[in-house]
Structure formats: C-alpha cells, structure tokens
C-alpha cells in the first residue's frame, strides 16, 4: 500500500486495529510525533539565527569565509550559523581603558621621570579593523591581566 517501509510500519497498526478508536489513537500518536519533529527543527533554526547589536561584532568562524578568510565579521545585521560547520563569538566594541605606568623614562634633560599613562582603546567598525582584530587578539584577557593590556597596546596578543 505504501512505498516506504518506515511509513508502512508506522501506519500498519492503524489499519490492523479492530476497533476504530484504537486506529484514531495510533493516528494521534503519529501526528503528535510529526508535530514534535517539525517543532524541534524550527527551534533549532531559530536558535542558530544570530542578530548582532550595534555595540558588538559577530565573528563567524569555521567554513564561513570566502576564499582564505579565517572569519567573517558582521556589525549590525544578522546571520544564520550553520550547525557543525560554523561557530560564532562576540567581539565587544566598548572602549576599554588600559593603564600603563612608565617608570624611569628619560626626559629631554636626561632626568628620570615616572609617567602614569592611561590609554582608551576600542575596536573600530571599519572593514579592515574588523577583519584583523579577531585574528590578532582572539581570546585575550585584556580586561583582566595588566600584562595582557600591555601586549594589547603594542598590537599583539602575546600568546
């Protein structure tokens, strides 16, 4: 009657039932399972669709880049993250302050001075800075460690 052995094995008990109410129960169970599968697939799709707010950059890595790019950066938009092929992370655009005390620096008069320095740095949204920053300093604990802050200010993560 049915071409697929899976479908025929699921629906066969419905037609084998002597009582019509038993057949309705089997059909209800099959329908509930089908609805559950469709709902699960829709939830999977909805969970992997990421919207990027204006104060962050969505970095998609894996098989995401065209050509030889390691990552795709999206600022202010949305993208579907393919399961098992892509992964994502957020890169904050919030400015951070880095305190680097300069001790024993020579002045123009050859006098040693201590100069407290505070730098405010942020990641720009220009196309080139969004591409280079994730690969140069991915996972730097810049807000936690003073040494990481110094290496971040010099332009490399220092891993």
C-alpha positions as CSV (number, residue, x, y, z in Angstrom):
1,X,0.0,0.0,0.0
2,X,2.8,2.5,1.0
3,X,6.1,2.6,-0.9
4,X,8.3,3.4,2.2
5,X,8.8,0.6,4.7
6,X,9.1,3.2,7.5
7,X,5.7,4.7,6.8
8,X,4.0,1.4,6.3
9,X,5.4,0.1,9.6
10,X,4.1,3.1,11.4
11,X,0.7,3.2,9.8
12,X,0.1,-0.6,9.6
13,X,-1.1,-0.8,13.2
14,X,-3.8,1.7,12.4
15,X,-5.3,-0.5,9.8
16,X,-4.7,-3.7,11.7
17,X,-6.8,-2.4,14.6
18,X,-10.2,-4.0,15.0
19,X,-11.6,-1.0,17.0
20,X,-11.8,2.3,15.1
21,X,-11.0,4.2,18.3
22,X,-7.7,2.3,18.5
23,X,-6.9,3.4,15.0
24,X,-7.6,7.0,16.0
25,X,-5.2,6.7,18.9
26,X,-2.4,5.5,16.6
27,X,-3.0,8.3,14.2
28,X,-2.9,10.8,17.0
29,X,0.4,9.4,18.3
30,X,1.9,9.6,14.8
31,X,0.6,13.1,14.3
32,X,2.0,14.2,17.7
33,X,5.4,12.8,16.8
34,X,5.4,14.6,13.4
35,X,4.5,17.9,15.1
36,X,7.2,17.3,17.7
37,X,9.8,16.7,15.0
38,X,8.8,19.8,13.0
39,X,8.8,22.0,16.2
40,X,12.2,20.7,17.1
41,X,13.6,21.6,13.7
42,X,12.1,25.1,13.8
43,X,13.6,25.7,17.3
44,X,17.0,24.5,16.0
45,X,16.8,27.0,13.1
46,X,15.6,29.8,15.4
47,X,18.4,29.2,17.9
48,X,21.2,29.3,15.3
49,X,20.0,32.6,13.8
50,X,22.0,35.4,15.5
51,X,21.3,39.1,15.4
52,X,24.1,41.4,16.1
53,X,23.6,44.6,18.2
54,X,25.3,47.8,17.4
55,X,27.8,47.6,20.3
56,X,29.2,44.2,19.2
57,X,30.7,42.4,16.2
58,X,29.5,38.9,15.4
59,X,32.5,36.9,14.4
60,X,31.7,33.7,12.5
61,X,34.5,31.2,12.1
62,X,34.7,27.7,10.6
63,X,33.8,27.3,7.0
64,X,32.4,30.8,6.9
65,X,34.9,32.9,5.0
66,X,35.1,33.3,1.2
67,X,38.5,32.4,-0.2
68,X,41.2,32.3,2.5
69,X,39.5,34.3,5.2
70,X,39.6,32.9,8.7
71,X,36.5,34.6,10.0
72,X,33.5,36.6,8.8
73,X,32.7,39.7,10.8
74,X,29.2,41.2,10.9
75,X,28.4,44.5,12.6
76,X,24.7,45.4,12.8
77,X,23.0,42.6,11.0
78,X,22.0,39.0,11.3
79,X,23.3,35.7,10.0
80,X,22.4,32.0,10.2
81,X,25.1,30.0,11.9
82,X,25.2,26.6,10.2
83,X,25.3,23.8,12.7
84,X,28.5,21.7,12.7
85,X,30.1,23.9,10.0
86,X,30.3,27.3,11.7
87,X,30.7,28.7,15.2
88,X,30.5,32.2,16.5
89,X,31.7,34.6,19.2
90,X,31.0,38.1,20.1
91,X,33.7,40.9,20.0
92,X,32.8,43.9,22.1
93,X,33.1,47.4,20.7
94,X,33.0,49.0,24.1
95,X,36.1,51.2,24.7
96,X,38.4,50.0,27.5
97,X,41.0,51.9,29.5
98,X,44.5,50.5,29.8
99,X,46.8,51.8,32.5
100,X,50.4,51.6,31.6
101,X,52.8,53.2,34.2
102,X,56.0,54.3,32.6
103,X,58.8,54.2,35.2
104,X,62.3,55.6,34.9
105,X,61.9,57.2,31.5
106,X,64.5,59.7,30.4
107,X,63.2,63.3,29.8
108,X,64.8,65.7,27.3
109,X,67.0,67.0,30.2
110,X,68.3,63.4,31.0
111,X,66.2,63.3,34.2
112,X,64.5,60.0,35.1
113,X,60.7,60.5,35.5
114,X,57.7,58.4,36.2
115,X,54.8,59.0,33.8
116,X,51.4,57.4,34.6
117,X,49.7,56.7,31.3
118,X,46.1,55.8,30.6
119,X,45.1,54.8,27.1
120,X,41.5,54.4,25.9
121,X,41.3,51.8,23.1
122,X,38.4,50.4,21.2
123,X,37.9,48.3,18.1
124,X,36.7,50.2,15.1
125,X,33.9,49.1,12.8
126,X,35.9,49.8,9.6
127,X,36.2,46.8,7.3
128,X,39.9,46.3,7.8
129,X,40.0,46.7,11.6
130,X,37.0,44.2,12.0
131,X,38.9,41.7,9.9
132,X,42.3,41.9,11.6
133,X,41.4,42.3,15.2
134,X,39.7,38.9,15.8
135,X,42.7,37.0,14.3
136,X,45.3,39.2,16.1
137,X,43.8,39.1,19.6
138,X,41.2,36.4,19.8
139,X,40.6,35.4,23.4
140,X,42.9,38.0,25.0
141,X,42.1,38.5,28.7
142,X,42.8,42.3,28.2
143,X,40.3,43.4,30.9
144,X,41.8,41.1,33.5
145,X,45.6,41.0,33.2
146,X,47.9,44.0,33.3
147,X,50.5,42.1,31.1
148,X,47.8,41.3,28.5
149,X,46.9,45.0,28.5
150,X,50.4,46.0,27.7
151,X,50.7,43.5,24.9
152,X,47.4,44.5,23.5
153,X,48.6,48.1,23.4
154,X,51.6,47.1,21.4
155,X,49.4,45.3,18.8
156,X,49.7,41.6,19.5
157,X,48.2,39.2,22.0
158,X,51.5,37.6,23.0
159,X,50.2,34.1,23.4
